[in-house]
Amino acid sequence: MKNFLISGSCLAVILLGFLSDMGAIASPQSPANVLGGTSWQLVKFLGSDDKSLRPEDKSRYTIAFEANGGVSVRIDCNRGHGSWTSAGPNQLEFGPLALTRAMCPAAPLNDRLAKDWQYARSYLLKDGHLFLSLMADGGTYEFEPFSPESMAAAHIRGSAAYRERMALPASAVFEAALEDISRTDVPAEMIGHTRIEHPGNPPITFEIAYDPARINPNRSYSVRARITVADQLIFTTTESYPVLTRGNGNQVTLLLQRTTGQAGNETTHGGVLSGLPATFLGTLPCADCPGIRYQLDLYPDHTFFSRMTYEDRSSRFDSNGRWELSADGRVLMLHGARATTEKFSVNDADTLRKLDSEGKQIDSKLNYDLQRAATFAPIEGTSNLPLENTSWKLTKLGEASISAGPSEKDVYFVLDSENHRVAGSGGCNRLMGGYEVNGEQLRFKQMASTMMACPQGMDVEKAFLEMLGEVSTWKITRHSLELFNASGNPIAGLEGRPGQ
C-alpha cells in the first residue's frame, strides 16, 4: 500500500468513506445521540484502489458535530460551517458548506474533496474511530476522537504580529489569554494566561498552558492578546481567534491592532514625540539651488507625508509611508513607499535634524533642522485615496522594489466597486478575477490571466499573482496601499491614482 502526504487543502471538506467492515452491526442509538457533540480529526483516506492519503498534521483537518444539526469543519487554513442530517441508523448526509477561501498550499485531494462533500451517505463507529462513506464505494475517510486531552501537552501555541513598522521599547509587555466565550451575557472566563516581558519585535511566539479538564467540547474558546508599555495599552486584538473546539486546533496566529486612544496626543518612547499630528518645516541646503523647502507631516497612526520643493525651480518631490522611532527614541526613520528610508535625529520634541544615508550626523555649519510648526498644517492633496476605483501600481513586492523598464508595462490592478471585479496587468498579461472586502479584510478570488509569453517581466508577474492569493488585510496611507498576509506581515506596496 503506497502512502501520500497531504500538505493542505483549500476548497474541500474531508468527509468521505465507505463501511470498512461490511459485517459490522449498526448501532441502534439515534444518530443525534451518537454523533451530536463529538469532535474528530482525520487519520487517513483509503481509496477503492487501496491507495491512502495521510495528513501531516491531523489537528488541521477536523470535524465537529453539533447536536442541533450543525457541523463545523477545519481544512488546513480554512474553516467552515454547514449542516448534517440522518434519515436512520448509520445514514448521513451533509448540506451546503460555507467555507473560507484562504489560499492554502496545493494538495493532491483539492479537486476531489470539493466534489465529494455532497456524496457522503453513511457512517460507522468502530474501535473508537469514525468512518464516513461515499456513495458508490468512493473511498473511506477514517477519523479519531479530537478532544482537549489529546492535544499536545495541553498548550495553545501561537504567534502575534502587528502591521506598524514600530520597534517595541524594552519596557513592553505582551500578554495572551485563553478564554471561554460561550456566553454573551457574562464576561469571558479566563482558562489560561501567559505574560512575556521584553518580547522583542514581532512576530512574537507564545504558549498558553491550560487544564484540559476545564474544556467542554460543546463550548467555544478564543485567544485574546495585548501589548502594553508602562501599563498603557498600545496594541490589542480586535476580533475573535477560535481554538480547541468546534473543529479548531491548538495553534493560532494573531494580528494586533494599534489602539486609537492616543490619537491627537501621541506619546512615544517617554514623550520624545507628542501632540501628533504635527508639521515640521525647514529649508535644507541645496548644491545647485538656493535651498530645499522641506515639509514633514507626522500622524499618530505612524504614517507620514513629506514634500521637498526646490527653490528657483518648478520641481518638487513627495513621499509618504510609515515612520518609526529607534528603541532609544533618538532616531526617527521614514520608510517610503519605494523602499527608501530617511533618518532624522530627534533633538527634542520640536526639532528634527537630517542625518546622512547611513544615519550619521552631517558635519556641517549649514542648517539641517526641521522645526515644529505652531499648528498642524497638512500638505495640500494628501488625503487618502479610496481602495476601490483607484488604479494601484506595484512599487514593492516583498522586500524588492519594482519599476517598469522603458519597454515594459506597469504592474497594477483596479477594484471595480460596482461589480466587485478585478482588472489589471501583470506587466505582460491582462489580469481578471473577483474580490471581497470587509473593513480591513481583503480577499482576491478566482484570479486568472491571459497566456501570452513576454521576453521580460514574467518572473515579476508570477510572483505578483502568487502574492494576491496571500492577501488578508490592507491599509492606505495617502496615495500608498500596503497589503498584508494573514500573519500581518507586509507583502506588497502600491502607489495609486484616482479613476480607472
N, C-alpha and C positions, 0 to 999 in steps of 0.2 A: 504494500500500500504506500503510495507516494504522497508526501505531505507538502503543502504550500503554506506560506505565512501570509496573513492578512496584515497589511500595514495601515489601512484606514479605509473608510467608506463614507461618501458624502451624501448620496441621494437614496439611501435604502435602509431597510429595516431587517434585522436578522431574525426572522420569524418563519421558519420553514421546517419541513421534515416529514417522515412517514413512520409508522409504527415499526420499531426495531425488533420487536418480538411479537409476531402475529398470534402467538398462543397466549399472550398476556390477557388477563381478565380485567375489564374496565372497572374503575371504581364506581360504586353505586352512589357516592355522595354527589350533591349538587355541585356543578362546576363553579358557581359563585362562591361556595364554601371552600372548594379545593384550591382555586387559583386566586380568588379575591384577597388582596392584602399581601401577596407574595412578590418577591423580587428575585431576579435571576440574572446571571451573567453567562456569556457564551463560552462553551468549551470547544466545540468544533462543529463543522458541517461535513456530513458524509453524503456524497452524491451517489446516484444509482450506478455510476461507473466505478464505485469503490475508491474514488479519489477524495481526500479530505483537505479541509482548509482550517487552520487554527489561528486565532488572533494572537498577536504579540503581547497585548495587554487585555486580559479578559474583562477588567473593570471598565473598559471604554466601550463595551458592547453589552448593554443591559436592557432589561425589560421589567417593568413593574405593573402588575395587575391591580387595579383599584376595584374595591367591592361594588362600586356604583356603576361599573361597566366602562370606566375609563382605563386607558393604558398609556404609560409614559415610557419612552424609549431613549436610549442614547446610542448613537452610531459614530464612534470616534469623536470628532469635534462638533458633531451636530446633535441636537436634541429635538424631540417631537412629542406630540400627544395625539391620541386617537381614541377609538372605542373598540370593544370586543363583545361578542355575543356567543352564546352556546345554546343550540336547539336541543341538546341532550347529552348524556354521558359521553365524554371523550370527543365531542364535536366542538369545533372552534372556528370562528370567522372574525376577521378584523375589518373595521370600517376605514374610511379615508384617513390618512395620517398627515397632520400639519407638522412639517419638519423644517428646521432651519436649513439654510443653504450656504454654510461656510465652505470654502474651498479646501477640503481635506486632501491629503495625499492620495494619488491614484491607487486603486486596489483591484485585484482580479475579479472581484464579485460586483463591482459597481453597477454594471448594466443589468446583471441577472437579478440582484436583490431588489432593484427598483421595480421589476416586473412581478417578482414572486410574492410580494406582500399581499396581493389580492387573492392568491391561490391557497393560502393556509386553510386547512379544513378540519384537522383533528389534532389531539394532543394525547400524550401518555406520560404518566408519572411512574418511574421505575427506579428503584435503588436510590431514591432521593434526588434523582435528576428529572428534568422536564424535557420531553421530546415533542417538538412541534412539526407537523407534517403538511406537505404539499399534496394537492390532488395529482393523480396520475403518477404516483411514485417519483416525484421530482427530486427527492433527497431528504435527508434528516438533519435537523439542527438540534444539537444537544446543549442544554443549559444546566448549570449547577446553581444551588442557592446563593444568593447575593445578600449578605447581611453585614451589619457593622462589625460583628465578631470576626468575620472572615477578612476584613480589611487589614492591610499591612500595619501591624503594630499599633492599631487604633490611633492613627495620626492623620490630620489633614495636612497635606503638603501643597505649597503654592509659591507663587511669585507675585510681586506687586510693582507697578511702574506708574509713572505719570508722564504727560506729554511735554511739559515745560522743560526747556534746557536750563535747569537750575540746579546748582550744587547744594546739597544739604549741609548745613553747618554741623560742627561736632556735637552741639547740644541737641540735635534732633533725636526724637524717639518714635519708633514705629510700633504700633500695636495692632493685633488682629484677634478677632473673636469668632468662635463658632456659636451660633445662636439657633434656638428653636423659634421659628417664625410662624408656626401653625395657626396661632390665634391672633386675629387682628384687633380684638377688643382689649388686649392686655399687652404690656411691654414684652419684647422678646426676652426669652430666658437664655442666659449665657451658659453654654455647655463646656466650653474650653476657651483658653486665652493664652496669648504669648506676647511678650514685650521685648523689643530689641533696642538697646541704646547704641548710639553711634552706628546706624545701619549702613552708612555709606550711600553711594549713589545707586539709582535703580539700574536693573531690576533687583529688588530685594527678595531674597528667598527666605522662607519661613516654614515652621511646623507648628501645628496646634495639637497637643495631646488631649485626649478626651476619654471618658469612661464609656465603653460600649453598652453597658447596662442602662445608660440614660437615653439611648437612641431607640425610638419607636418607629418601626417601618412604615406606619401609617401617618407619620407626621412629616413636616417639611423643615429643612435646616439650611442655613445660609451662612456665609462668611462675610464679616464686615471688618474694615481696616481704616486706620487713620495715621497721620504723621503730625506730631506737634513739635514746636520749638518754644522753649521756655513756657510750657503749659498753654501756648497759643496754638489753636488748630490751624494747620497750613494746608493739608491735603486730606481728603476723605473719600470713601466710596459713596456713590450716589445711586447705585442700582443693586438689585439682588443677585448674588452669586450662589446658586443652589449646590448642595453637596449631599452625599451619602444615600438618601432615599429617593424614591420615585425615578429610578433609572440613572441617578447621578453618582459619580465616583468620589474618591477622596483626594482628588487633585483639582486645583483651581488657579486661574490666572486673573488677577485683579487689575483694574485700571482706576487709579485715584484721580479725583478732580480737585483743582485748586479752589479753596474757599473764596467766596466773594465778599466776605465781611470786611476785608482790608481795603477794598476799592475806595479811592479818594483819600486814603490816609495810610498809604502803604509804608510799612517799616521793614526794612530788610537788613539783616545782619547788624542788629544793635543800633538801628537808626541812622545808618550811613546814608541811605536814600529814603526820604519820607515825603509825604504830601503829594503823591502822584495822582493823576498825571501831571507832568511838568515839561516845560520847554526850556532848552538850553541853547544859548546863542553865542556866536563869536566870529571873528574874522581871522582866518588862519593864513599863514604865509603861502605865497604862490611864486613859483620860479619865473614865470613869464607873464604875470599879470599883477595888478595892484594888490589883490587879495582874494580869498575864497570865503564868501559868506556862508557859514555853516549853521544850520538849524537842526536840532535833535529833539524829537518828542518821545518821551518815555511814558509808557502806560502801565497801570498797576497789574495788568494780566501778563506782564513780561513780554510785551511786544513793543516795537519801536518803528518810527519813520524818520528818515533824515533827508535833508536836501542840501547839496553843495551848489552854490551859484558863483560862477567865475565873473568877477568884476571886469568891465570893459569887453565882455564877450556876450554872445547870445546863448551860451551853453549852460546847462545845469544837469546835475545827476541826482536822481532819487534812489533811495534804498529803503527796504523795510524787512523786517524779520523778527527775531526773538532776542531778548537780552538776558544776560545773567551776570551775577557777581561771583568773583572768586571766593573760595572758602573763607578767607580772612576779610572779605568785603572791601578790599583796597583796589581792585581792578574791575572795571565794567567792560564786558565783552558783548559786542553787537554781531550776531550771526545773521548775515544777509541771506536773501533768497537764492543767490548764486554761489553759495558755499564760501562766501568771503567773510572774514572776521576782522572788525576793527576793535581796538582796545584803547581805553582811557583810564588813567589813574583817577581815583576818587579822592581829591584833596580834602573836600568837606562836602556837606550836604548841598552846597550851592555852586561848587566848582569842579569841573571835569577837565583833565589835561590830556591832550592827544599823545599817544605813545607810538613808537615805530612799529614796523611789521612784526618784530619779534617780541613786542610787549615791553620794550625798554624805554626809559626816559630819553627824550630827544635833547641832546646837549646844544642848546641854542638860547640866545637872548631874545629871540623873536617870540611873539605871542602864540601859544598853542592851547590857550584856555578857552573853555566854554562856560558862560555864567548862566545861572538860572534866571529866567525872566520873572518879573514881578507877578505876572498872571500867565496861566496856560493859554497859549495861542496856537492851536494845531495848524499844520501846514494845509493850505487850501487843496481840496480834492483828494484827501487821504481817507475818506470813509470806506468801509468795507464793501467790496463787490459782492453780489449775490452768488450763491453756489450754482444755481440753475440759470440757464440762458446767458452764461458767460463762456467765452472761449478760453480754455485753460491750456496754456502751452507748457510742456515739460521742460524744467530747468535743472532738476536734480533727481537722480534715481539712485536710491540707497545713499552712499557717500560720494557718488560720482556726479560731477557737473555735466549737463547735457546742453549742447548747442549745435544747431544745424549748420553744415558746411555750405559753401556757395551754391553747390548743385543739389543740395538735399532739402527736403521739405521738413517743416516743423512737425513735432510730435505733439498732438493736442487732442482734447475731447470737449464736447459741449453736451450738457444735460438739458434736454428739452422738457420743460415743466408741463407742457400741455399733454404730451402722450407718454411721458416717462421713458423716453428712448435716449440712447447714447449714440452720438455721431462723432466722427473724428478721423484721425490718421495716425498710424504708427510710424510715419516717416516714409513708408513705401506703399502700404496697403490701406485702404479705407477700413475704418472700424465701425461696428454697429452692435447694438445689444440693448439691454434694458437695465434699469437701476431702481433701487428702493432707498428712500431717505426718510429717516425718522429722527428728528432732532439732530444730535451729533453722530448718529449711526448712518452709515452709507454702505450699500452693497451693490456691486455690479453683477449682473446675471446674464447668462446666455450670450456671452460676448463672442463675436465672430469677426472675420476679416476676409477681404478678397485674397487671392492666392498668387499675386504677382511676385516675381523674384527681382530684387534690385541689387546692383553691384555694391552698394554701401548701405549701412544702417540696419541691416536685418537683425543683427545681434541686439541692438537697442530696441527694436520693435518687439522681438520675442520677450525680452526682459520686461518691457512696458506692459504687455498683455498679461504676463505672469503676475506682475505687481498689482494690476487691477483686481485679480482674483483674491488677493490677500487683504484688500482694503476693508477696514472695520469702522473707523471714525475719521472725521475731518475737522479742520479749523482754518478759518480765513483771517488773515491779518492784512487789512487794507487791500492791496492788489495781489496778495500771495495766498496760495492754497497749500496746506500741508495735509498729506494723507498718512494715516497710521494703521498698523496691523492690530490684531486682537490683543497683543501684549502691550500696546500703547507706544510702540517704537515707530519713529518716523521712517517711512519707506519711499516717499517721493515729495518733491516740491514743484509747484507750478506757478506761473505768472498769468494773470487774467486780463482780458479786455472785454468791455461790455458788448453785448449783442452776439449774433451768430455769423 
